[in-house]
């Protein structure tokens, strides 16, 4: 079980940046779909919310990696 758990644990900042990059790709794709489905200001606001969520989640992921590194040593 520990081996499987380690697969899903972000240990380094490089891994964190890879996860954030994947989140950003998905968010921009979803934002494009929103702008296609809801033309005008509504679609742009929804797309902006998608990208804003990546910024917030990315900050939390980076903070968690730093906090985990401090508590290990």
N, C-alpha and C positions, 0 to 999 in steps of 0.2 A: 504494500500500500504506500510506503514511503517513496518508492521509486516513481510511482504514478503521480504522487503529490508533487515531487520535484519537477516533473515535466510542466506543470501549470504554475510554477512559482517564478516570478520575475526577480532575478538576482542582481543584474547589472543595469547600468543606465543605458547601455547599448540595446539590451532587450526591451527596456522601457520605451526607447525611441522607436523601435520596430513596431511595438504595439500601438503607439500613438500614431505612427504613420498609417498603419492599417485602419485605425479608427477614422483618420482624416480622409482616407480614400473612400470609405463607406459613407461618411457624412457628406462629402461633396457629391457623390453619386445620388444619394437620397435628396440632397438639395436641388440637384438638376431635375429630378423627377417632380419635386414639389413645384419648381418654377414652370415645368411643362403642364402639370395638372391645374395649377392655380395661377394663371397669368396675372401680371400686375404686382401691386404692392404686397398682397397677401402671400404669394409664392416667394417673393424675395425675403420677406420677414421669416417665413418658415425655413428657408435655406440658411439665413443668418443664424437662426436658433440651432440648426444642425452643426454649423461650424463653431459656434460659441460653446456648445456642449463638449466638443473635442478639446478646446482650450482649458475648460474647467477640469475635465477628466485627466488630461495630460498633466496638469499641474499636480493633481492628487497622486497620480502614479509616480511621478518623479519625487514628490515628498515622501511617499511610502518607501521607495527604494532607499532614499537617504536615511530615513528613520530606522529601517531594518538594518542597514549597515552600521549605524551607531549602536544599536542594541546588541549586535552580535559580538562586538569587540569590547 
